[in-house]
Amino acid sequence: MTERTRAESRVAEMREAFDRTFALPPPDLAVDWVDLLAVSIAGRPYAFWMTDLRAIHPTLAVTPMATSTFEFRGLAQLDAQLVPVYDLRLLFGHASAEPPGCFVIAAHERVALAIDVFERHVRVPRDRLISRDAATAADLPFGALMVEVDAIARPLISVPVVLEAIRTRQGARGVKDRV
């Protein structure tokens, strides 16, 4: 093998090694991350999928309305439209003597959900999501996953699951108004 052939071979190897580095994702992007919103509802830790939310509002003027749906707080004006407001504390079976601390707005439907405290945004690897067993998850109005954030297990709230639970409860009562 001549010196030129060895050099060409070495250049080809280096080119292949260089090209291979672009075929792999950067190390920090190799992990499948999920963005979550850590919140507190009735003093208990929960988390929302960020993809389920459009916005967070510290306050909303809610006009109470008479209804048999106990978690329904009333209507609020949001972006020049009226939206129903549901209290997640009540839906999840917690007492709610205090007014809500803030509201999250659903991403795909015009609905506001009352919670106590917005804590922070968290980004966790998807493999840190924990599935609940099917028997336990069937009775939950928010979803079947948990996530550990700062050594605290938090039920992961799926807004579509919550809204479906509200619709189901309303249908069981024969309520005409829907989410």
Stockholm file with secondary structure:
# STOCKHOLM 1.0

chainA/1-179         MTERTRAESRVAEMREAFDRTFALPPPDLAVDWVDLLAVSIAGRPYAFWMTDLRAIHPTLAVTPMATSTFEFRGLAQLDAQLVPVYDLRLLFGHASAEPPGCFVIAAHERVALAIDVFERHVRVPRDRLISRDAATAADLPFGALMVEVDAIARPLISVPVVLEAIRTRQGARGVKDRV
#=GR chainA/1-179 SS CCHHHHHHHHHHHHHHHHHHHHHSCCGGGSSCEEEEEEEEETTEEEEEEGGGEEEEESCCCEECCCCSCTTEEEEEEETTEEEEEEEHHHHTTCCCCSCCSEEEEESSSSCEEEESEEEEEEEEEGGGEEECCHHHHTTCSSCSEEEEETTEEEEEECHHHHHHHHHHHHHHHTCCCCC
#=GC SS_cons         CCHHHHHHHHHHHHHHHHHHHHHSCCGGGSSCEEEEEEEEETTEEEEEEGGGEEEEESCCCEECCCCSCTTEEEEEEETTEEEEEEEHHHHTTCCCCSCCSEEEEESSSSCEEEESEEEEEEEEEGGGEEECCHHHHTTCSSCSEEEEETTEEEEEECHHHHHHHHHHHHHHHTCCCCC
//
